[in-house]
Amino acid sequence: METSPIPVVTVQTAPFEDQRPGTNGLRRKTAVFEGKKNYLQNYIQSVLSSIDLRDRQGCTMVVGSDGRYFSRAAIEVIVQMAAANGIGRLVIGHSGLLSTPAVSCIIRKIKAIGGIILTASHNPGGPGGDFGIKFNVANGGPSPDTVMERIYQVSRTLEEYAICPDLRIDLSRLGRQEFDLENKFKPFRVEIVDSVEVYLQMLRNIFDFTAIKSLLTGPDQPKIHIDAMNGVMGPYVRRILCDELGAPANSAVNCVPLEDFGGRPPEPNLTYATSLVESMKGGDFGFGAAFDADGDRYMILGENGFFVNPSDSVAIMGANLSTIPYFRQYGVKGFARSMATSAALDRVAKAMKLALYETPTGWRYFGNLMDSGRCSVCGEESFGTGMTYKMILTCVHKSCVHLMIVRFDYEGLDPRAAFYLMRDLEAVISDKAFTSQKFAVGDHMYSVEKADNFEYIDPVDGTVARNQGLRIIFNDASRLVFRMSGSGGGMGSTIRIYAESFERDPERHNRETQVVLGPLIAIALKISNIHERTGRRGPNVIT
């Protein structure tokens, strides 16, 4: 029997004033998306309407999630609204699961107009946790500022949204599903794809899988321990590391994606990935790693729990790119790092006679550099890259002076208190007299050479990003950085303080980082008065 076309319905709504996307899209408490009438629908309509109508009609988009609570319900709404708004095809990961890197990979491979990723990254999941929506553009990267501003402006005046409420899809069935819609010439198509396959194909074209498999299965194989933290990376770890590369099945733990990530924040650091840290400290494993919920952050640990700082990780990668077939074939064009990431990569770039770009925090700033051929490898200090063992790290430190860095995270601060703290601190460091300041802590003397609020001019399109973090640079190249994080989920504000210093004495390289950087940390606490102004006795997280 012939079925009737699915109707397209226009629903009246009213705008929300708090739908300006941040560094990682729009993040709120899950209860806001789930409980506020039309909150999810308004934002999805704003994303879709931000795409020019001529580009939107009949185009292809990618949709995926990290598997957190409310993702399946949200995907159903996105499918219904994409159909009603003229999208021709949606490519969705099996069971709704796609890591953020996989979404980027698929967007580029199939030349999609963009992709919607449902994730709040390392923030907690579950009904009481956080939920988020990211929109990646046609180059596979996060939305640039201009796109995010366009989305926000649409959201401020939105009066209606279009939806096909009777459209239903089966996320568990691989393959194509087609739907006839009212007043649409062509059917709307949904393709449910293997979550891992396209990403795996890309990795095969970059790395030497034969050599890696020989290492993991050979007589001198390292014993490894990988924690997927019950996020989206579980299927990727199982398929790539175990099935494809031959690592024992018991090398990978917590590989079943859970809506609440097993009741812990899916944040791969020393504070939250404690089970991995403890396992590594026992000395039974030579290599360990943990991933965040959507797979774009990870932590690397070596034997006996040796921690590789992410700022060192990207420098190690840069120094060893000649071992990777892709870079042997195509060469290395340059490096990029976020401003808050240590300058270790700068020294690698200088030694290799390559350009180094310093950007604001946020992966969207790397996209232009990579697409224009200026940059081959980029990284952030927030566990965006990582690498291997203490021996390798020691070799890198010997070839370029060791940079020691520590980060203090003050989470869940009162937004007004955090705003005024940063405003007043900027006034202090902007005073002309501050650049002649000297700070004496014990037998250390630090003289201020430069202080500013970091500003970035994109070398590709000339766009300017202001107010990206407060920097104090001393005459010995030590640094203090104060930055408001944009990755919260509505649980207050986060201020991050970074202290970084060169350490030229090899005997001090293995000392506790906080001890070596103690004088700088003392200066940071003194000039910011963060404990007095927030009522805190210390940071929530130290990395």
ROTIGU-882822 format. One record per residue (C-alpha): x, y, z; residue in three letters. Coordinates in steps of 0.05 Angstrom, whole numbers, padded with zeros to 5 digits, always signed. Layout:
XYZAla;...
//
This chain:
+00000+00000+00000Met;+00027+00068-00019Glu;+00046+00112+00041Thr;+00029+00186+00045Ser;+00086+00237+00043Pro;+00109+00260+00112Ile;+00083+00329+00128Pro;+00129+00389+00141Val;+00104+00430+00201Val;+00121+00501+00220Thr;+00121+00512+00296Val;+00117+00581+00328Gln;+00170+00595+00381Thr;+00205+00652+00418Ala;+00279+00667+00420Pro;+00326+00651+00478Phe;+00378+00702+00497Glu;+00430+00652+00521Asp;+00445+00614+00457Gln;+00510+00646+00438Arg;+00559+00589+00423Pro;+00625+00589+00459Gly;+00693+00559+00445Thr;+00663+00489+00436Asn;+00593+00505+00411Gly;+00533+00512+00458Leu;+00539+00476+00525Arg;+00487+00476+00580Arg;+00462+00431+00634Lys;+00425+00372+00603Thr;+00362+00393+00639Ala;+00362+00458+00599Val;+00361+00423+00532Phe;+00313+00369+00556Glu;+00267+00410+00598Gly;+00261+00479+00566Lys;+00208+00478+00513Lys;+00238+00489+00443Asn;+00308+00502+00470Tyr;+00339+00447+00429Leu;+00295+00461+00368Gln;+00311+00535+00369Asn;+00386+00523+00368Tyr;+00383+00470+00314Ile;+00340+00517+00271Gln;+00391+00573+00284Ser;+00448+00527+00260Val;+00409+00506+00197Leu;+00386+00577+00181Ser;+00457+00603+00187Ser;+00472+00563+00123Ile;+00454+00601+00060Asp;+00389+00573+00032Leu;+00421+00560-00036Arg;+00476+00518-00004Asp;+00428+00483+00044Arg;+00379+00455-00007Gln;+00396+00383-00023Gly;+00463+00385+00014Cys;+00495+00331+00056Thr;+00509+00337+00131Met;+00541+00291+00182Val;+00512+00277+00251Val;+00545+00241+00310Gly;+00548+00241+00385Ser;+00593+00217+00442Asp;+00535+00174+00468Gly;+00518+00216+00528Arg;+00447+00219+00557Tyr;+00396+00255+00512Phe;+00437+00243+00449Ser;+00387+00195+00417Arg;+00328+00240+00430Ala;+00366+00300+00403Ala;+00388+00262+00340Ile;+00315+00246+00325Glu;+00298+00320+00329Val;+00358+00339+00285Ile;+00336+00288+00232Val;+00265+00315+00232Gln;+00288+00387+00227Met;+00342+00374+00175Ala;+00290+00341+00130Ala;+00242+00400+00139Ala;+00296+00451+00124Asn;+00316+00422+00056Gly;+00378+00380+00075Ile;+00381+00325+00023Gly;+00423+00273+00060Arg;+00445+00259+00131Leu;+00503+00212+00146Val;+00498+00187+00218Ile;+00543+00141+00258Gly;+00516+00072+00278His;+00475+00079+00342Ser;+00487+00154+00335Gly;+00561+00147+00354Leu;+00617+00185+00320Leu;+00680+00214+00351Ser;+00695+00287+00336Thr;+00756+00269+00294Pro;+00714+00218+00255Ala;+00661+00270+00241Val;+00715+00317+00214Ser;+00743+00260+00172Cys;+00676+00241+00142Ile;+00657+00314+00127Ile;+00720+00322+00085Arg;+00716+00254+00051Lys;+00644+00261+00027Ile;+00648+00337+00017Lys;+00591+00350+00065Ala;+00570+00422+00080Ile;+00584+00409+00154Gly;+00567+00366+00214Gly;+00531+00369+00280Ile;+00565+00336+00340Ile;+00528+00324+00404Leu;+00579+00327+00460Thr;+00600+00367+00520Ala;+00671+00339+00513Ser;+00702+00323+00580His;+00642+00349+00620Asn;+00599+00299+00660Pro;+00541+00263+00627Gly;+00474+00235+00651Gly;+00409+00271+00668Pro;+00446+00314+00719Gly;+00505+00327+00674Gly;+00520+00371+00614Asp;+00499+00369+00541Phe;+00527+00406+00481Gly;+00520+00418+00407Ile;+00579+00433+00361Lys;+00575+00452+00288Phe;+00635+00435+00245Asn;+00640+00469+00177Val;+00658+00442+00108Ala;+00733+00437+00122Asn;+00717+00390+00179Gly;+00739+00439+00233Gly;+00699+00477+00286Pro;+00658+00537+00266Ser;+00699+00601+00259Pro;+00677+00663+00297Asp;+00638+00690+00238Thr;+00595+00628+00233Val;+00583+00626+00309Met;+00562+00699+00308Glu;+00514+00685+00250Arg;+00483+00627+00290Ile;+00475+00672+00350Tyr;+00443+00729+00311Gln;+00392+00680+00281Val;+00376+00653+00351Ser;+00361+00723+00378Arg;+00303+00736+00330Thr;+00277+00666+00316Leu;+00201+00662+00314Glu;+00189+00594+00283Glu;+00223+00529+00264Tyr;+00208+00475+00212Ala;+00202+00401+00231Ile;+00175+00334+00206Cys;+00150+00306+00272Pro;+00125+00241+00241Asp;+00193+00221+00212Leu;+00226+00163+00249Arg;+00294+00130+00236Ile;+00328+00067+00262Asp;+00398+00084+00287Leu;+00414+00011+00297Ser;+00406-00009+00224Arg;+00465+00003+00178Leu;+00448+00027+00108Gly;+00403+00076+00072Arg;+00334+00098+00094Gln;+00292+00143+00048Glu;+00231+00186+00063Phe;+00182+00222+00018Asp;+00163+00291+00045Leu;+00106+00337+00028Glu;+00123+00390-00024Asn;+00193+00360-00035Lys;+00214+00337-00104Phe;+00268+00289-00081Lys;+00265+00240-00023Pro;+00302+00255+00041Phe;+00358+00204+00053Arg;+00390+00180+00118Val;+00452+00136+00116Glu;+00472+00099+00179Ile;+00547+00084+00173Val;+00598+00044+00211Asp;+00625+00092+00264Ser;+00698+00071+00255Val;+00710+00049+00183Glu;+00723+00116+00147Val;+00767+00141+00203Tyr;+00806+00075+00203Leu;+00818+00081+00129Gln;+00847+00151+00139Met;+00894+00126+00194Leu;+00919+00070+00149Arg;+00940+00123+00098Asn;+00979+00162+00151Ile;+01014+00112+00196Phe;+01054+00048+00184Asp;+01004-00003+00210Phe;+01050-00061+00193Thr;+01105-00033+00237Ala;+01057-00017+00294Ile;+01027-00087+00291Lys;+01096-00118+00292Ser;+01112-00078+00354Leu;+01047-00096+00390Leu;+01050-00170+00373Thr;+01125-00182+00370Gly;+01172-00214+00421Pro;+01187-00146+00454Asp;+01116-00122+00454Gln;+01101-00068+00506Pro;+01045-00083+00554Lys;+00994-00029+00544Ile;+00932-00005+00582His;+00881+00039+00546Ile;+00820+00070+00582Asp;+00764+00094+00537Ala;+00728+00122+00598Met;+00661+00095+00573Asn;+00658+00148+00519Gly;+00654+00144+00444Val;+00725+00120+00436Met;+00710+00050+00461Gly;+00690+00022+00392Pro;+00751+00057+00360Tyr;+00800+00028+00411Val;+00771-00042+00403Arg;+00769-00041+00328Arg;+00835-00004+00313Ile;+00881-00023+00370Leu;+00857-00094+00385Cys;+00825-00121+00321Asp;+00868-00085+00269Glu;+00935-00077+00305Leu;+00934-00141+00346Gly;+00937-00114+00417Ala;+00907-00164+00468Pro;+00834-00153+00483Ala;+00848-00141+00556Asn;+00892-00081+00537Ser;+00829-00039+00531Ala;+00781-00023+00588Val;+00716+00016+00596Asn;+00702+00009+00521Cys;+00626+00006+00525Val;+00597+00077+00515Pro;+00551+00095+00573Leu;+00503+00153+00578Glu;+00534+00176+00643Asp;+00606+00152+00628Phe;+00602+00105+00687Gly;+00588+00162+00736Gly;+00654+00199+00728Arg;+00674+00259+00685Pro;+00704+00233+00620Pro;+00765+00277+00628Glu;+00833+00245+00614Pro;+00877+00278+00666Asn;+00911+00258+00730Leu;+00851+00279+00772Thr;+00796+00241+00737Tyr;+00830+00183+00702Ala;+00852+00156+00769Thr;+00842+00082+00753Ser;+00891+00088+00695Leu;+00940+00127+00737Val;+00939+00074+00792Glu;+00946+00017+00742Ser;+01006+00050+00710Met;+01039+00065+00777Lys;+01041-00009+00792Gly;+01095-00018+00739Gly;+01060-00074+00701Asp;+01048-00032+00639Phe;+01096+00005+00594Gly;+01046+00050+00559Phe;+00979+00078+00580Gly;+00927+00125+00551Ala;+00858+00153+00566Ala;+00808+00190+00521Phe;+00754+00241+00534Asp;+00681+00231+00516Ala;+00684+00252+00442Asp;+00756+00230+00428Gly;+00792+00296+00415Asp;+00831+00296+00480Arg;+00875+00243+00510Tyr;+00928+00232+00563Met;+00991+00191+00555Ile;+01027+00156+00612Leu;+01092+00118+00610Gly;+01120+00063+00655Glu;+01108+00073+00730Asn;+01057+00127+00715Gly;+01107+00175+00682Phe;+01063+00233+00659Phe;+01076+00266+00592Val;+01051+00337+00594Asn;+01009+00354+00532Pro;+01053+00414+00518Ser;+01112+00366+00513Asp;+01071+00316+00473Ser;+01060+00361+00413Val;+01134+00380+00414Ala;+01154+00306+00414Ile;+01107+00293+00356Met;+01137+00350+00317Gly;+01208+00327+00329Ala;+01192+00256+00306Asn;+01148+00267+00245Leu;+01200+00235+00199Ser;+01180+00167+00227Thr;+01109+00174+00200Ile;+01099+00153+00126Pro;+01050+00209+00110Tyr;+01100+00263+00129Phe;+01157+00228+00095Arg;+01117+00231+00031Gln;+01086+00300+00036Tyr;+01135+00337+00081Gly;+01123+00383+00141Val;+01098+00453+00128Lys;+01097+00485+00197Gly;+01071+00480+00268Phe;+01017+00516+00309Ala;+01000+00517+00383Arg;+00951+00555+00426Ser;+00978+00613+00466Met;+00970+00577+00532Ala;+01011+00517+00507Thr;+01084+00519+00526Ser;+01137+00543+00478Ala;+01171+00474+00472Ala;+01142+00468+00402Leu;+01173+00535+00384Asp;+01242+00507+00396Arg;+01227+00446+00354Val;+01203+00491+00298Ala;+01266+00534+00303Lys;+01311+00473+00301Ala;+01274+00447+00239Met;+01273+00516+00207Lys;+01196+00516+00203Leu;+01144+00568+00217Ala;+01108+00569+00285Leu;+01040+00601+00294Tyr;+01013+00621+00362Glu;+00936+00621+00363Thr;+00880+00632+00414Pro;+00852+00570+00448Thr;+00803+00533+00404Gly;+00815+00484+00347Trp;+00777+00529+00298Arg;+00838+00574+00294Tyr;+00881+00517+00267Phe;+00835+00503+00207Gly;+00855+00563+00165Asn;+00929+00550+00177Leu;+00923+00477+00155Met;+00879+00490+00095Asp;+00925+00545+00070Ser;+00985+00499+00073Gly;+01020+00537+00129Arg;+01014+00483+00183Cys;+01020+00407+00186Ser;+01015+00393+00260Val;+00981+00433+00315Cys;+00963+00422+00388Gly;+00935+00450+00452Glu;+00955+00441+00524Glu;+00886+00416+00544Ser;+00905+00345+00526Phe;+00895+00355+00451Gly;+00958+00315+00433Thr;+01004+00266+00467Gly;+01062+00218+00457Met;+01103+00163+00488Thr;+01158+00148+00536Tyr;+01204+00181+00587Lys;+01265+00163+00546Met;+01239+00199+00485Ile;+01220+00259+00527Leu;+01288+00262+00558Thr;+01320+00262+00489Cys;+01277+00320+00467Val;+01294+00359+00530His;+01368+00349+00516Lys;+01360+00374+00445Ser;+01320+00436+00466Cys;+01320+00467+00535Val;+01266+00436+00579His;+01203+00478+00589Leu;+01165+00462+00653Met;+01092+00481+00656Ile;+01035+00472+00705Val;+00961+00491+00700Arg;+00914+00507+00757Phe;+00840+00502+00743Asp;+00791+00540+00787Tyr;+00724+00511+00766Glu;+00652+00530+00783Gly;+00668+00602+00803Leu;+00615+00654+00810Asp;+00612+00685+00740Pro;+00611+00757+00766Arg;+00670+00745+00813Ala;+00710+00712+00757Ala;+00694+00769+00709Phe;+00714+00824+00757Tyr;+00777+00787+00778Leu;+00800+00782+00705Met;+00779+00854+00691Arg;+00818+00881+00751Asp;+00879+00838+00735Leu;+00880+00865+00664Glu;+00879+00936+00692Ala;+00939+00919+00736Val;+00982+00889+00681Ile;+00962+00942+00631Ser;+00990+00998+00674Asp;+01054+01024+00643Lys;+01090+01018+00709Ala;+01077+00943+00710Phe;+01128+00929+00655Thr;+01184+00953+00701Ser;+01160+00909+00760Gln;+01207+00861+00794Lys;+01184+00803+00837Phe;+01230+00771+00888Ala;+01211+00702+00913Val;+01264+00668+00955Gly;+01328+00669+00915Asp;+01290+00681+00850His;+01282+00749+00817Met;+01233+00758+00760Tyr;+01232+00821+00718Ser;+01171+00835+00675Val;+01188+00844+00602Glu;+01119+00845+00571Lys;+01046+00841+00594Ala;+00984+00841+00550Asp;+00916+00813+00533Asn;+00932+00765+00476Phe;+00906+00785+00408Glu;+00910+00743+00345Tyr;+00908+00765+00272Ile;+00894+00706+00226Asp;+00949+00706+00173Pro;+00902+00676+00122Val;+00839+00720+00123Asp;+00860+00777+00169Gly;+00805+00766+00221Thr;+00822+00790+00291Val;+00809+00753+00356Ala;+00816+00797+00418Arg;+00815+00785+00493Asn;+00843+00715+00488Gln;+00880+00712+00555Gly;+00925+00754+00599Leu;+01000+00742+00591Arg;+01059+00763+00634Ile;+01126+00748+00602Ile;+01190+00756+00644Phe;+01259+00772+00618Asn;+01282+00699+00627Asp;+01224+00677+00581Ala;+01183+00650+00639Ser;+01109+00662+00631Arg;+01045+00669+00670Leu;+00978+00662+00633Val;+00909+00675+00661Phe;+00850+00652+00619Arg;+00775+00645+00626Met;+00755+00577+00597Ser;+00698+00571+00549Gly;+00686+00497+00560Ser;+00638+00500+00619Gly;+00568+00473+00617Gly;+00531+00524+00658Gly;+00562+00507+00725Met;+00597+00573+00735Gly;+00661+00601+00706Ser;+00730+00570+00702Thr;+00795+00609+00709Ile;+00858+00574+00687Arg;+00927+00597+00710Ile;+00989+00573+00674Tyr;+01061+00579+00699Ala;+01118+00563+00652Glu;+01193+00568+00657Ser;+01256+00544+00622Phe;+01297+00496+00662Glu;+01369+00492+00637Arg;+01395+00447+00692Asp;+01385+00373+00671Pro;+01389+00352+00744Glu;+01324+00391+00758Arg;+01284+00361+00700His;+01259+00303+00742Asn;+01239+00346+00801Arg;+01166+00357+00818Glu;+01141+00410+00769Thr;+01102+00449+00822Gln;+01165+00453+00865Val;+01207+00481+00809Val;+01153+00530+00788Leu;+01135+00548+00860Gly;+01162+00619+00856Pro;+01122+00634+00793Leu;+01059+00604+00822Ile;+01068+00648+00884Ala;+01071+00710+00839Ile;+01008+00688+00802Ala;+00969+00679+00866Leu;+00993+00745+00894Lys;+00977+00790+00835Ile;+00910+00757+00821Ser;+00887+00749+00894Asn;+00846+00691+00867Ile;+00840+00656+00934His;+00818+00718+00971Glu;+00769+00740+00917Arg;+00737+00673+00905Thr;+00739+00643+00974Gly;+00777+00583+00947Arg;+00835+00550+00983Arg;+00864+00521+00920Gly;+00849+00497+00849Pro;+00801+00440+00832Asn;+00850+00409+00783Val;+00925+00413+00775Ile;+00958+00388+00711Thr;
//
